[in-house]
Amino acid sequence: MSIETKQKKPNIDDYFNSLGIKECKSKLAFWKHVTAVDSVLAEELEPLISRKRKGNIYDVKNQTLPFSLAAESWTVSFHKSLLTWVSQQKQLKPKRILEIGCDNGLSACWYAQLFPDAEIVGVDQSENGIQCARQLAKQLGLSNVRFYQIGFMELLDHFSKHSFDMIISVRSFHEIMGPIFIQKYWSLPDHLKEKPTFGDSWYLQIVDFFLTPNGTYLSCERLESPADVGKWANLLKEANLHVQWSDSEILDYYDFRTKKESPIIVATKKETGLSTLEGMERLYTKNQPLIIEAGQSYTTVNAEFAFHRLGEKTFQSGQYLAVPNHWFMYRFELWETNDFLLVYSYGNMGHRHLDILLAGTYGEAELLMEEAVRQFSHLGPIVKYDSLKDRPE
């Protein structure tokens, strides 16, 4: 009598530990770790990472597999957060995965263990990266993953239409399409009205070409602000790839001791009927539903969503700060609705903070306004204005 046993899922901590990838709490600890692995390569890598010298970081990082894996300690928190999230998506049952920009194969080899019945294909233009990836797969005894040195523009010469039911890109398209320029904006809804994108959708049309009709595209790109997320979503839509906002997530991770966030975007060929702004509000408020009542405070993009959800409002007063010799600008404003006073501070680089107070509580509002201004007043002179037409732009 045969007994069926459920296959045990691989453990992400065990995976990283087995490869000697450490969680360094500081840059000093990181450099100590990689220097212990290869002092010559560490000395060559340091001026590239610190931007003291121009050069290809990946060519140096991937000269040997042991050093390449040690260097992953710089981004270990990010990759653990990402791969843990993928592991938790029980609806994902891919048969053939393409990873664009696979680098040293760290993620692709994890997918090969996570989805043992799937075929994983990793592509990268870096010769050193592909050599490391192949060596890693051999070291782990994996037979369901293959790596190819192929530039993105050459993919059409190697794979046919609808070849993959899952495609993954992680911090890759900023290198394929060129740098993502810093986005300055005062209002996310106003910014998105023009349906901005990162550029030519032709790049993502290639992803659409390779993806099966019911396939899934997972992207975790360098989207530094909600405006970037909106532009990426618009570009996906132009390529017939629609963000599944309820399935997407904001990942938390640490860049050494600094807490950061990175959106992982799930896209398919199925339309959702949501505008980009509606979808983004669903994504960003998924784990923090907006409650519009006195005493509530919101930060980052949720402050903006709450501010706009409050509808008609009357401007009362404002203060403006432009950082000298820089493009950072801030506004600190008092608004009023029938039921609430709103202390709203926001910047052209994404800073947002909203305090919701009971209507008529002007004394408390003024104290909160003073506190908001005080946090930034050391950056430059403050200009007051009493009407929107007098507000500096």
C-alpha positions as CSV (number, residue, x, y, z in Angstrom):
1,M,0.0,0.0,0.0
2,S,1.6,3.3,-1.1
3,I,1.4,6.4,1.1
4,E,1.4,9.7,-0.7
5,T,3.6,12.3,1.0
6,K,3.2,16.1,0.6
7,Q,6.4,17.6,-0.8
8,K,8.0,20.0,1.7
9,K,8.5,23.5,0.5
10,P,12.1,24.8,0.7
11,N,12.9,27.2,3.5
12,I,14.2,30.7,2.5
13,D,16.4,31.1,5.5
14,D,18.0,27.7,5.0
15,Y,18.6,28.6,1.4
16,F,20.4,31.8,2.1
17,N,22.4,30.3,5.0
18,S,23.5,27.4,2.9
19,L,25.0,29.8,0.3
20,G,26.8,31.8,2.9
21,I,24.7,34.9,2.4
22,K,24.7,36.9,5.7
23,E,22.4,39.6,7.0
24,C,24.8,42.4,7.6
25,K,23.4,45.2,9.8
26,S,25.8,47.8,8.5
27,K,28.0,48.6,5.5
28,L,31.0,48.1,7.7
29,A,29.9,44.6,8.5
30,F,29.2,44.0,4.8
31,W,32.7,45.0,3.7
32,K,34.2,42.9,6.4
33,H,32.2,39.9,5.2
34,V,33.1,40.3,1.5
35,T,36.7,41.1,2.2
36,A,37.0,37.8,4.2
37,V,35.7,36.0,1.1
38,D,38.0,37.8,-1.4
39,S,39.9,40.8,-0.4
40,V,41.1,41.6,-3.9
41,L,37.6,41.7,-5.4
42,A,36.3,43.5,-2.4
43,E,38.9,46.3,-3.0
44,E,37.9,46.4,-6.6
45,L,34.1,46.5,-5.9
46,E,34.1,49.2,-3.2
47,P,34.8,52.3,-5.4
48,L,32.2,51.1,-7.9
49,I,29.5,50.8,-5.3
50,S,30.5,54.1,-3.7
51,R,30.6,55.7,-7.2
52,K,34.1,56.9,-6.7
53,R,35.0,55.1,-10.0
54,K,33.0,54.2,-13.1
55,G,32.7,50.6,-14.2
56,N,30.4,47.6,-14.3
57,I,29.5,46.4,-10.8
58,Y,28.2,43.1,-12.1
59,D,31.4,42.2,-13.9
60,V,33.3,42.6,-10.7
61,K,30.7,41.1,-8.4
62,N,30.3,38.0,-10.5
63,Q,33.9,37.2,-11.2
64,T,33.6,34.1,-8.8
65,L,30.5,32.4,-7.4
66,P,31.7,32.6,-3.8
67,F,32.2,36.4,-4.0
68,S,29.0,36.9,-6.0
69,L,27.0,35.2,-3.2
70,A,28.8,37.1,-0.5
71,A,28.0,40.3,-2.3
72,E,24.3,39.4,-2.1
73,S,24.5,40.2,1.6
74,W,24.0,43.9,0.5
75,T,20.5,43.1,-0.7
76,V,19.7,40.0,1.4
77,S,16.7,41.6,3.2
78,F,15.1,42.7,-0.1
79,H,15.6,39.3,-1.8
80,K,14.3,37.4,1.3
81,S,11.2,39.6,1.3
82,L,10.6,39.2,-2.4
83,L,11.2,35.4,-2.5
84,T,9.1,34.8,0.7
85,W,6.2,36.7,-1.0
86,V,6.5,34.6,-4.1
87,S,6.5,31.4,-1.9
88,Q,3.3,32.5,-0.3
89,Q,1.3,32.9,-3.5
90,K,-0.4,29.5,-3.6
91,Q,-2.3,30.4,-6.7
92,L,1.0,30.4,-8.7
93,K,1.5,27.0,-10.4
94,P,3.8,27.8,-13.3
95,K,5.0,25.3,-15.9
96,R,7.6,27.4,-17.6
97,I,9.2,30.5,-16.0
98,L,11.3,33.2,-17.7
99,E,13.4,35.4,-15.5
100,I,14.7,38.5,-17.3
101,G,17.9,39.8,-15.8
102,C,18.7,36.7,-13.7
103,D,22.2,37.9,-12.7
104,N,24.0,35.1,-10.7
105,G,20.9,32.8,-10.6
106,L,20.1,33.3,-6.9
107,S,16.4,33.9,-7.5
108,A,16.0,31.5,-10.5
109,C,17.5,28.6,-8.5
110,W,15.1,29.4,-5.7
111,Y,12.2,29.2,-8.2
112,A,13.6,25.9,-9.4
113,Q,13.3,24.5,-5.9
114,L,10.0,26.2,-5.1
115,F,8.4,24.9,-8.4
116,P,10.2,21.5,-8.9
117,D,7.8,20.5,-11.7
118,A,8.4,23.7,-13.7
119,E,11.1,24.6,-16.2
120,I,13.0,27.8,-15.3
121,V,14.9,29.8,-17.9
122,G,17.2,32.6,-16.7
123,V,18.6,35.2,-19.2
124,D,21.1,37.9,-18.7
125,Q,23.6,39.8,-20.9
126,S,26.4,39.4,-18.4
127,E,28.8,36.6,-19.2
128,N,30.1,36.5,-15.6
129,G,26.6,36.4,-14.2
130,I,25.5,33.5,-16.4
131,Q,28.7,31.5,-15.5
132,C,27.9,32.0,-11.8
133,A,24.3,31.0,-12.3
134,R,25.2,27.8,-14.1
135,Q,27.7,27.0,-11.4
136,L,25.1,27.6,-8.7
137,A,22.6,25.4,-10.3
138,K,25.2,22.6,-10.6
139,Q,26.2,23.1,-6.9
140,L,22.6,22.8,-5.9
141,G,22.0,19.7,-8.1
142,L,19.1,21.4,-10.0
143,S,18.1,19.9,-13.3
144,N,15.0,22.1,-14.1
145,V,16.8,25.4,-14.6
146,R,18.8,26.7,-17.5
147,F,20.7,29.9,-18.1
148,Y,21.5,31.8,-21.3
149,Q,23.7,34.8,-22.0
150,I,21.1,36.8,-24.0
151,G,20.4,40.5,-24.2
152,F,16.8,41.6,-23.9
153,M,16.7,42.7,-27.5
154,E,17.8,39.2,-28.6
155,L,15.0,37.3,-26.9
156,L,12.8,37.3,-30.0
157,D,15.5,35.3,-31.8
158,H,15.5,32.6,-29.2
159,F,11.9,32.0,-27.9
160,S,8.5,31.7,-29.6
161,K,5.2,33.4,-28.8
162,H,3.4,32.3,-25.6
163,S,6.5,30.4,-24.5
164,F,6.1,31.1,-20.8
165,D,3.2,31.1,-18.3
166,M,5.2,33.2,-15.8
167,I,7.7,35.9,-16.5
168,I,9.6,37.7,-13.7
169,S,11.8,40.8,-13.7
170,V,13.4,42.2,-10.6
171,R,15.3,45.6,-10.8
172,S,16.0,44.9,-14.5
173,F,14.0,47.3,-16.7
174,H,15.7,50.5,-15.5
175,E,18.9,49.0,-17.1
176,I,17.1,47.8,-20.2
177,M,15.1,50.9,-20.9
178,G,17.5,53.5,-19.4
179,P,17.4,55.4,-16.1
180,I,14.1,56.3,-14.5
181,F,14.2,60.1,-13.9
182,I,13.2,61.5,-10.6
183,Q,9.5,62.5,-10.7
184,K,8.4,65.9,-9.3
185,Y,4.7,66.3,-8.6
186,W,2.4,68.1,-6.1
187,S,-0.7,66.0,-6.8
188,L,-0.8,62.3,-7.8
189,P,-4.3,62.6,-9.4
190,D,-3.3,65.6,-11.4
191,H,0.0,63.9,-12.4
192,L,-1.8,60.7,-13.6
193,K,-4.4,62.6,-15.6
194,E,-1.9,62.8,-18.5
195,K,-1.4,59.1,-18.3
196,P,2.4,59.4,-18.1
197,T,4.6,56.3,-18.8
198,F,8.3,55.5,-18.6
199,G,8.7,55.6,-22.4
200,D,8.1,53.2,-25.3
201,S,5.7,50.3,-24.5
202,W,7.5,48.2,-27.1
203,Y,9.8,46.7,-24.4
204,L,6.8,45.4,-22.4
205,Q,5.1,44.3,-25.6
206,I,7.9,41.7,-25.8
207,V,6.9,40.4,-22.4
208,D,3.3,40.3,-23.6
209,F,4.4,38.4,-26.7
210,F,6.1,35.6,-24.7
211,L,3.4,35.4,-22.0
212,T,0.7,32.8,-22.4
213,P,-2.9,34.2,-22.5
214,N,-3.5,33.1,-18.9
215,G,0.1,33.8,-17.8
216,T,1.4,36.1,-15.0
217,Y,4.0,38.7,-15.1
218,L,5.7,39.6,-11.8
219,S,7.7,42.8,-11.7
220,C,9.6,44.3,-8.8
221,E,11.3,47.2,-10.5
222,R,13.0,50.3,-9.0
223,L,9.8,52.3,-8.5
224,E,10.8,54.9,-6.0
225,S,7.5,56.8,-5.6
226,P,3.8,56.3,-6.2
227,A,4.1,58.4,-9.3
228,D,6.6,55.8,-10.6
229,V,4.1,53.0,-9.9
230,G,1.5,54.8,-11.8
231,K,3.7,55.3,-14.8
232,W,4.7,51.7,-14.8
233,A,1.1,50.6,-14.6
234,N,0.2,52.8,-17.5
235,L,3.1,51.4,-19.6
236,L,2.0,47.8,-18.8
237,K,-1.6,48.7,-19.9
238,E,-0.3,50.0,-23.2
239,A,1.4,46.6,-23.7
240,N,-1.9,44.7,-22.9
241,L,-0.7,43.8,-19.4
242,H,-3.1,44.8,-16.7
243,V,-2.1,45.3,-13.1
244,Q,-4.0,43.0,-10.7
245,W,-4.1,45.5,-7.9
246,S,-5.6,43.2,-5.3
247,D,-2.9,40.6,-5.9
248,S,0.0,43.1,-5.9
249,E,1.8,44.0,-2.7
250,I,4.1,46.6,-1.1
251,L,7.1,44.7,0.3
252,D,8.9,45.8,3.4
253,Y,12.7,45.3,3.7
254,Y,15.8,46.9,5.2
255,D,18.7,48.5,3.4
256,F,20.9,47.7,6.4
257,R,19.1,49.6,9.2
258,T,16.9,51.8,7.0
259,K,13.4,50.5,6.4
260,K,12.3,50.7,2.8
261,E,9.4,49.6,0.6
262,S,9.2,48.2,-2.9
263,P,6.0,47.3,-4.8
264,I,5.8,43.9,-6.4
265,I,3.4,44.3,-9.3
266,V,1.2,41.3,-10.6
267,A,0.1,41.8,-14.2
268,T,-2.0,39.5,-16.5
269,K,-3.9,40.0,-19.8
270,K,-7.2,40.3,-17.9
271,E,-8.6,43.8,-17.6
272,T,-9.8,44.9,-14.1
273,G,-12.0,47.9,-15.0
274,L,-10.0,50.1,-12.6
275,S,-8.3,53.3,-13.4
276,T,-4.6,53.5,-12.5
277,L,-5.4,55.9,-9.6
278,E,-8.2,53.6,-8.3
279,G,-6.0,50.6,-8.5
280,M,-3.1,52.4,-6.7
281,E,-5.4,53.4,-3.8
282,R,-6.5,49.7,-3.5
283,L,-2.8,48.7,-3.4
284,Y,-1.5,51.2,-0.9
285,T,-4.5,51.0,1.4
286,K,-4.8,47.2,1.4
287,N,-3.1,46.8,4.8
288,Q,-4.2,50.2,6.1
289,P,-7.8,51.0,5.3
290,L,-8.6,54.7,5.3
291,I,-10.8,55.9,8.1
292,I,-12.1,59.4,7.7
293,E,-12.7,60.7,11.2
294,A,-11.3,63.3,13.5
295,G,-8.1,62.2,15.2
296,Q,-6.8,60.2,12.3
297,S,-3.3,60.9,10.8
298,Y,-1.9,59.5,7.6
299,T,1.6,59.7,6.0
300,T,3.0,59.0,2.5
301,V,0.6,58.4,-0.3
302,N,-2.2,57.3,2.0
303,A,-2.3,60.9,3.3
304,E,-3.0,62.1,-0.3
305,F,-5.6,59.4,-0.9
306,A,-7.4,60.5,2.4
307,F,-7.1,64.2,1.5
308,H,-8.7,63.7,-1.9
309,R,-11.4,61.3,-0.5
310,L,-12.6,64.2,1.7
311,G,-14.0,65.9,-1.4
312,E,-15.0,69.6,-1.4
313,K,-12.9,71.7,0.9
314,T,-11.9,75.4,1.4
315,F,-8.4,76.7,1.6
316,Q,-7.6,78.7,4.8
317,S,-3.9,79.4,4.9
318,G,-0.5,78.0,3.8
319,Q,3.3,78.2,4.1
320,Y,5.8,77.4,1.4
321,L,9.5,76.3,1.6
322,A,11.8,76.0,-1.4
323,V,15.2,74.4,-0.5
324,P,17.9,76.7,-1.9
325,N,20.0,75.2,-4.7
326,H,17.8,72.2,-4.8
327,W,14.5,71.1,-6.4
328,F,12.9,70.0,-3.1
329,M,9.8,72.2,-2.2
330,Y,7.2,71.8,0.5
331,R,3.8,73.2,1.3
332,F,2.1,73.3,4.7
333,E,-1.6,74.1,4.4
334,L,-4.8,74.3,6.4
335,W,-8.0,73.3,4.7
336,E,-11.6,73.0,6.0
337,T,-14.7,70.9,5.1
338,N,-18.1,71.0,6.7
339,D,-17.0,68.5,9.4
340,F,-13.2,68.7,9.6
341,L,-10.1,70.9,9.7
342,L,-7.2,69.4,7.7
343,V,-3.5,70.1,8.3
344,Y,-1.9,68.9,5.1
345,S,1.9,69.1,4.5
346,Y,3.2,67.8,1.2
347,G,6.2,68.1,-1.1
348,N,7.0,67.9,-4.8
349,M,9.2,64.8,-4.1
350,G,6.5,62.6,-2.4
351,H,6.4,63.8,1.2
352,R,2.8,63.6,2.5
353,H,1.3,64.1,6.0
354,L,-2.3,64.7,6.9
355,D,-4.0,65.4,10.3
356,I,-7.8,65.3,10.4
357,L,-9.3,67.5,13.2
358,L,-12.8,68.4,14.2
359,A,-14.2,71.5,12.5
360,G,-13.5,74.7,14.5
361,T,-10.5,73.4,16.4
362,Y,-8.2,76.1,15.0
363,G,-5.9,76.3,18.0
364,E,-5.0,72.6,17.7
365,A,-4.6,73.0,14.0
366,E,-2.2,75.9,14.3
367,L,0.0,73.9,16.7
368,L,0.1,71.0,14.3
369,M,0.9,73.4,11.5
370,E,3.8,74.9,13.5
371,E,5.1,71.4,14.3
372,A,4.9,70.4,10.6
373,V,6.8,73.5,9.5
374,R,9.4,73.1,12.3
375,Q,10.5,69.7,10.9
376,F,11.7,71.4,7.7
377,S,12.3,75.0,8.6
378,H,16.1,74.5,8.8
379,L,16.1,73.7,5.1
380,G,15.3,77.2,3.9
381,P,13.1,80.4,4.3
382,I,9.3,80.1,4.8
383,V,6.9,82.1,2.7
384,K,3.3,82.5,3.9
385,Y,0.3,82.9,1.6
386,D,-3.5,83.4,2.3
387,S,-4.9,82.4,-1.1
388,L,-4.2,79.8,-3.7
389,K,-3.6,82.4,-6.4
390,D,-0.7,83.7,-4.2
391,R,0.7,80.3,-3.6
392,P,4.3,79.9,-5.0
393,E,4.5,77.2,-7.6
